[in-house]
Amino acid sequence: MKYGKLIKSIAAFVGVASLGLAFNVARPAQASADKISAATSSELKQKGTLTIGLEGTFAPYSYRKDGKLTGFEVELGKDIAKQMGLKAKFVPTKWDGLIEGVNTGKYDIVLNNVTVTKERQAKFGFSTPYIYSHFALISKKGSGLNTLKDIKDVKIASGTGTDNSVVAKKFGAKVVPSSEFSTSLDMVRQGRVKGTINSMSAWYAYKKDGKNVKGLQAKDVSKDEKPAKISALMAKKNTDLKKDVNKALKQLRNDGTLTKLSKKYVGGDITK
């Protein structure tokens, strides 16, 4: 879900690869990838770096300000690495190829508003959730779109392969591909689509950033679709890494860091 897709989720709460995504990796390459991605936390400590995959175009989670990466998940990544005695290294990657990067050794974890699903859990490891993404249905005021039941046979903008597009299709919408959250909103304004699905947090952050939302409305559709759990994603075999990331997240939750980051970048606490 995503702000630039948020929630992709949220995000885009909102925003993520489709639930039925298949990875076309040759068998020999996959065997090598499994070996690389199974690196233990002790091996990470030897190199002193926690490599993190993200988009870098997904405000307020990861984006560039004055040429430097910043955002909720950028700071979170640094804090997780610090808790593990490591330094964070970020690898900006387009969403379409982002998730599979943990299985090719491109990075150790992904922090990019990735929603936890049963399908993904079968292929990847997930940390405990660090935020929860409430889906938002955004349209022009007076559009008549108030719940997800209203989008059947309606054109809805959404990022290709995101959780938002999965939800849209689930409720019978005609999904029109969109690259970013801001693009989706432009499509709504221009009448090219009737609405877009993202996350409430993306909507809040967009407004907090002073962007124009005149004439638009956002409806929290949690009654139709439960809030998504957003977690760090990693190679399934990396159980040691998962334990250490969970330990770091527990400390960051207990000391108030997660809530502080949420309020700073999103404008409210979305960690519950």
Buried (B, 14 or more C-beta within 10 A) or exposed (E): BBBBBBBBBBBBBBBBBBBEBEEEBEEEEEEBBBEEBBBBBEEBBEEEBBBBBBBBBBBBBBBBEEEEBBBBBBBBBBBBBBBBEBEBBBBBBEBEEBBBBBBBBBBBBBBBBBBBBEEBEEBBBBBBBBBBBBBBBBBBEEBEBEEBEBBEEBBBBBBBBBBBBBBBBEBEBBBBEBBBBBBBBBBBBEEEBBBBBBBBBBBBBBBBEEEEBEEBBBBBBBEBBEBBBBBBBBBBBBBBBBEBBBBBBBBBBEEEBBBBBBEEBBBEBBBE
